Amino acid sequence: MGCYKNKSVLFTGLEEGGILLDLDTKAFFSLTETGARIWSLLYGGLCAADIAKKLSAEFSASQEKTLVSTDRLIKELEKHRLIVRGRG
């Protein structure tokens, strides 16, 4: 099942990452450079495995390692309702 950005969340890119602002809760979250890249890849319902495959090619890292990191961030984003799983 794919992941979709919560429409109530704004993203601002920074030199070394980014900031997410949830307009519903007024909470903000910081992302590392890799986290910001993962956020940018959350479109069209891509799943963690799809994103990890893209990251492994971009950062010359093993797909297994990028999958663990991607899945961890996606679970954290989902916990705070910054993303949702489903059909968008």
C-alpha positions in Angstrom: 0.0 0.0 0.0 1.3 3.4 -0.9 2.0 6.5 1.2 0.5 9.9 0.6 1.4 13.3 2.1 -1.2 14.7 4.5 -2.7 17.7 2.6 -2.6 19.8 5.9 1.2 19.6 6.0 3.5 22.2 4.6 7.2 21.5 3.7 10.0 24.1 3.6 13.3 22.9 2.3 16.5 24.1 4.0 20.1 23.7 3.0 20.6 20.6 5.1 17.1 19.1 5.3 13.7 20.6 5.8 10.8 21.5 8.1 7.3 20.1 8.1 4.4 22.1 9.6 1.1 20.4 10.4 -1.5 23.2 10.0 -4.1 21.2 11.9 -2.0 20.7 15.1 0.5 23.6 14.6 3.3 21.1 15.3 6.5 21.2 13.3 9.1 18.5 12.6 12.6 18.8 11.3 14.0 16.5 8.6 17.6 15.6 7.8 18.8 16.0 4.2 17.9 12.3 3.6 14.5 12.7 5.4 13.7 15.7 3.1 14.6 13.6 0.1 12.3 10.8 1.3 9.5 13.4 1.8 10.0 14.7 -1.7 9.6 11.1 -3.1 6.3 10.6 -1.3 4.1 11.2 -4.3 1.8 9.1 -6.3 1.6 6.4 -3.6 5.1 5.2 -3.7 5.9 2.6 -1.0 9.0 2.4 1.2 10.6 -0.2 -1.1 10.2 2.1 -4.2 11.7 5.0 -2.3 14.5 3.0 -1.0 15.4 1.8 -4.5 15.6 5.4 -5.7 17.7 6.4 -2.6 20.1 3.6 -3.0 20.9 4.7 -6.6 21.2 8.3 -5.6 23.4 7.8 -2.5 25.3 4.7 -3.7 24.1 2.8 -0.6 22.7 -0.7 -0.2 19.0 -1.0 -0.9 18.6 -3.0 2.3 20.1 -0.2 4.4 18.0 2.5 2.7 14.9 0.4 3.1 15.4 0.2 6.9 15.9 4.0 7.1 13.0 4.8 4.8 10.6 2.5 6.6 11.6 3.9 10.0 10.9 7.5 8.8 7.7 6.6 7.1 6.4 4.9 10.4 7.4 8.1 12.3 5.6 10.3 9.8 2.6 8.1 9.9 2.5 8.1 13.7 2.3 11.9 13.7 -0.3 11.8 10.8 2.0 13.7 8.5 1.4 11.0 5.9 -1.4 8.4 5.4 -1.3 5.0 3.8 -3.9 4.0 1.3 -5.1 5.2 -2.0 -4.7 8.9 -1.5 
